[in-house]
Amino acid sequence: MMFDPMYFVFMIPGLILMLWAQSRVRGSYAKFSKVRNAVNMTGAQVARRILDANGLNDVPIERTRGELSDHYDPRTRSLHLSEGVYDTPSIAAMGIAAHEVGHAIQHARAFAPLQFRTAIVPAVNIGSTLGFIVLIAGIFLQMTGLAWAGVALFGLSTVFALITLPVEFDASKRAKEALANLGLTDGGLQRGEEGSGVATVLNSAAWTYVAGFASSVLSLLYYVMLVSGMSREE
């Protein structure tokens, strides 16, 4: 199965989309990380401002290593910003920090897609670890039921990638609105030059999640094709 040409037929489109999305993210980040925002606030300061405005004064903001390693941890209710975002008063840093605060707001407001995604994490971890093993075992043992169980376990990752889309899109929407409402971009205008820069950075990042979902769907379809072939041979 590892040398099946059909595997590459399924996976190459997803790989191309992923590489394009990552290139777009890094390009927009490189461009707007060099453009200072008008309020001269670092990503950490922007995050603190939005958090406090939403009554989330108890959510800490921590500096983390790496580039574009920013995230919100719902387990500890803490915001983690990379050094390039935490310390930099750029448009890119402003947008990324606001996006991560968007996740904190989702958590505080019990945003349903975020709750569902968090709830299925343990099952997804099990599925991503055991799914492929169960699938391979089913194929080599010619046990169609076992192979379909492997497909189902692997499919949990696809469900996770799917539910990630509304979570990320909503966080970006909240980020853009918060920056405009607090007057942090273009004096409160949503479609000014700074707001456009923030949108470019966040929209580019969104494509990585779309690409991730597409790649997961293509992998799942390939495995479905394999097991369906087994079923027809029985």
VEXDREN-2710 file (C-alpha; in Angstrom, 1 decimal):
% VEXDREN-2710
k/r/px/py/pz
1/MET/0.0/0.0/0.0
2/MET/2.9/2.3/0.7
3/PHE/3.8/2.1/-3.1
4/ASP/0.3/2.4/-4.5
5/PRO/0.4/5.2/-7.2
6/MET/-3.2/6.0/-6.3
7/TYR/-2.0/7.2/-2.9
8/PHE/0.0/10.0/-4.5
9/VAL/-2.9/10.8/-6.9
10/PHE/-5.0/11.5/-3.8
11/MET/-2.4/13.2/-1.7
12/ILE/-0.5/15.5/-4.1
13/PRO/-3.4/18.1/-4.5
14/GLY/-3.6/18.4/-0.7
15/LEU/0.2/18.7/-0.4
16/ILE/0.3/21.5/-3.1
17/LEU/-2.5/23.4/-1.3
18/MET/-0.8/23.1/2.0
19/LEU/2.6/24.3/0.6
20/TRP/0.8/27.2/-1.1
21/ALA/-1.1/28.1/2.2
22/GLN/2.1/28.0/4.3
23/SER/3.9/30.1/1.7
24/ARG/1.1/32.7/1.8
25/VAL/1.1/32.8/5.6
26/ARG/4.8/33.3/5.9
27/GLY/4.7/35.9/3.1
28/SER/2.0/38.0/4.7
29/TYR/3.6/37.6/8.2
30/ALA/7.0/38.7/6.8
31/LYS/5.4/41.8/5.1
32/PHE/3.2/43.0/7.9
33/SER/5.6/42.2/10.8
34/LYS/7.7/45.0/9.4
35/VAL/4.9/47.5/9.4
36/ARG/4.4/49.3/12.8
37/ASN/0.8/49.8/13.9
38/ALA/-0.4/53.3/14.6
39/VAL/-1.1/52.8/18.3
40/ASN/2.4/51.5/18.8
41/MET/1.2/48.6/20.9
42/THR/3.0/45.2/21.0
43/GLY/1.0/42.0/20.5
44/ALA/1.0/41.4/24.3
45/GLN/-0.4/44.9/24.9
46/VAL/-3.1/44.5/22.3
47/ALA/-4.1/41.1/23.7
48/ARG/-4.2/42.6/27.2
49/ARG/-6.4/45.4/26.0
50/ILE/-8.9/43.1/24.3
51/LEU/-9.0/40.6/27.2
52/ASP/-9.7/43.3/29.7
53/ALA/-12.4/44.9/27.6
54/ASN/-14.1/41.5/27.6
55/GLY/-13.8/41.0/31.3
56/LEU/-11.1/38.4/31.0
57/ASN/-8.6/40.2/33.3
58/ASP/-7.6/36.8/34.9
59/VAL/-6.3/35.3/31.6
60/PRO/-2.5/35.6/31.7
61/ILE/-0.4/36.3/28.6
62/GLU/2.9/34.4/28.4
63/ARG/5.8/34.6/26.0
64/THR/6.6/31.3/24.1
65/ARG/9.4/30.3/21.9
66/GLY/9.2/29.7/18.1
67/GLU/7.8/31.6/15.2
68/LEU/4.0/31.6/14.7
69/SER/3.7/29.3/17.7
70/ASP/0.9/31.5/19.2
71/HIS/-2.0/29.7/20.8
72/TYR/-4.6/29.8/23.5
73/ASP/-4.6/27.0/26.0
74/PRO/-8.2/26.3/27.3
75/ARG/-6.9/23.9/29.9
76/THR/-5.0/26.6/31.8
77/ARG/-7.0/29.5/30.4
78/SER/-3.8/31.2/29.3
79/LEU/-2.6/33.0/26.2
80/HIS/0.8/32.1/24.7
81/LEU/2.4/34.5/22.2
82/SER/5.6/33.9/20.2
83/GLU/8.4/36.4/20.8
84/GLY/7.8/38.0/17.4
85/VAL/4.2/38.8/18.4
86/TYR/4.6/39.4/22.1
87/ASP/7.3/42.1/21.8
88/THR/6.6/43.6/18.4
89/PRO/4.3/46.6/17.8
90/SER/3.5/45.5/14.2
91/ILE/0.2/45.0/12.3
92/ALA/0.9/41.3/12.0
93/ALA/1.5/41.0/15.8
94/MET/-1.7/42.9/16.4
95/GLY/-3.8/40.6/14.2
96/ILE/-2.3/37.4/15.5
97/ALA/-2.6/38.4/19.2
98/ALA/-6.2/39.5/18.6
99/HIS/-7.0/36.2/16.9
100/GLU/-5.7/34.2/19.9
101/VAL/-7.7/36.4/22.2
102/GLY/-10.7/35.5/20.0
103/HIS/-10.2/31.9/21.2
104/ALA/-10.2/33.0/24.8
105/ILE/-13.4/34.9/24.3
106/GLN/-14.9/31.8/22.6
107/HIS/-14.0/29.7/25.7
108/ALA/-15.5/32.3/28.1
109/ARG/-18.7/32.5/26.0
110/ALA/-18.9/28.7/25.7
111/PHE/-18.8/28.8/21.9
112/ALA/-20.3/25.5/20.8
113/PRO/-17.8/24.5/18.1
114/LEU/-14.9/25.1/20.4
115/GLN/-16.5/23.1/23.1
116/PHE/-17.1/20.2/20.7
117/ARG/-13.6/20.3/19.4
118/THR/-12.1/20.3/22.9
119/ALA/-14.4/17.4/23.9
120/ILE/-13.3/15.1/21.0
121/VAL/-9.5/15.7/21.5
122/PRO/-9.0/12.5/23.5
123/ALA/-10.9/10.4/20.9
124/VAL/-9.0/12.1/18.1
125/ASN/-5.6/11.4/19.7
126/ILE/-6.6/7.7/20.1
127/GLY/-7.8/7.6/16.5
128/SER/-4.7/9.2/15.0
129/THR/-2.5/6.7/17.0
130/LEU/-4.5/3.5/16.4
131/GLY/-6.4/4.2/13.2
132/PHE/-3.6/3.5/10.7
133/ILE/-2.5/0.4/12.7
134/VAL/-6.0/-1.1/12.8
135/LEU/-6.5/-0.3/9.1
136/ILE/-3.3/-2.0/8.0
137/ALA/-4.1/-5.0/10.3
138/GLY/-7.5/-5.3/8.7
139/ILE/-6.0/-5.1/5.1
140/PHE/-3.3/-7.7/5.7
141/LEU/-5.6/-10.1/7.7
142/GLN/-8.3/-9.5/5.0
143/MET/-10.8/-8.6/7.8
144/THR/-13.0/-6.0/6.2
145/GLY/-14.8/-5.1/9.5
146/LEU/-11.4/-4.4/11.2
147/ALA/-10.3/-2.3/8.2
148/TRP/-13.5/-0.2/8.3
149/ALA/-12.9/0.3/12.1
150/GLY/-9.5/1.7/11.2
151/VAL/-11.1/4.0/8.6
152/ALA/-13.6/5.2/11.3
153/LEU/-10.8/5.9/13.8
154/PHE/-8.8/7.8/11.2
155/GLY/-12.0/9.7/10.3
156/LEU/-12.0/11.3/13.7
157/SER/-9.1/13.4/12.6
158/THR/-11.1/14.6/9.6
159/VAL/-14.0/15.6/11.9
160/PHE/-11.5/17.5/14.0
161/ALA/-10.2/19.3/11.0
162/LEU/-13.7/20.1/9.9
163/ILE/-14.8/21.6/13.2
164/THR/-11.6/23.6/13.4
165/LEU/-12.7/25.7/10.5
166/PRO/-15.6/27.5/12.2
167/VAL/-13.6/27.8/15.3
168/GLU/-10.7/29.6/13.5
169/PHE/-12.9/31.7/11.2
170/ASP/-15.0/32.9/14.2
171/ALA/-11.8/33.8/16.2
172/SER/-10.6/35.9/13.3
173/LYS/-14.0/37.6/13.0
174/ARG/-13.9/38.4/16.7
175/ALA/-10.3/39.7/16.3
176/LYS/-11.2/42.1/13.5
177/GLU/-14.3/43.4/15.3
178/ALA/-12.5/43.9/18.6
179/LEU/-9.6/45.8/17.0
180/ALA/-12.0/48.1/15.2
181/ASN/-14.4/48.6/18.2
182/LEU/-11.5/49.5/20.5
183/GLY/-10.1/51.9/18.0
184/LEU/-6.8/49.9/17.7
185/THR/-6.9/49.8/13.9
186/ASP/-7.3/52.9/11.8
187/GLY/-9.0/54.8/14.6
188/GLY/-11.9/52.4/14.8
189/LEU/-12.4/51.9/11.0
190/GLN/-12.8/48.3/9.9
191/ARG/-11.7/48.7/6.3
192/GLY/-8.7/51.0/6.7
193/GLU/-5.2/50.2/5.7
194/GLU/-4.3/48.6/9.1
195/GLY/-7.6/46.7/9.2
196/SER/-6.8/45.4/5.7
197/GLY/-3.3/44.3/6.8
198/VAL/-4.8/42.4/9.8
199/ALA/-7.3/40.8/7.5
200/THR/-4.6/39.7/5.0
201/VAL/-2.6/38.1/7.8
202/LEU/-5.6/36.3/9.3
203/ASN/-7.1/35.2/6.0
204/SER/-3.8/33.8/4.9
205/ALA/-3.6/31.8/8.2
206/ALA/-7.2/30.5/7.6
207/TRP/-6.0/28.8/4.3
208/THR/-3.7/26.6/6.3
209/TYR/-6.8/25.1/8.1
210/VAL/-8.6/24.7/4.9
211/ALA/-5.6/22.9/3.4
212/GLY/-5.3/20.7/6.5
213/PHE/-9.0/19.7/6.2
214/ALA/-8.6/19.1/2.4
215/SER/-5.6/16.8/3.0
216/SER/-7.4/14.9/5.7
217/VAL/-10.4/14.4/3.5
218/LEU/-8.2/13.1/0.6
219/SER/-6.5/10.7/2.9
220/LEU/-9.8/9.4/4.3
221/LEU/-11.2/9.0/0.7
222/TYR/-8.1/7.0/-0.2
223/TYR/-8.6/4.6/2.7
224/VAL/-12.3/4.3/2.0
225/MET/-11.4/3.4/-1.6
226/LEU/-9.0/0.6/-0.4
227/VAL/-11.5/-0.9/2.0
228/SER/-14.3/-0.7/-0.5
229/GLY/-12.1/-2.6/-2.9
230/MET/-11.7/-5.3/-0.2
231/SER/-15.5/-5.5/0.2
232/ARG/-16.1/-6.0/-3.5
233/GLU/-13.5/-8.8/-3.6
234/GLU/-15.3/-10.8/-0.9
END
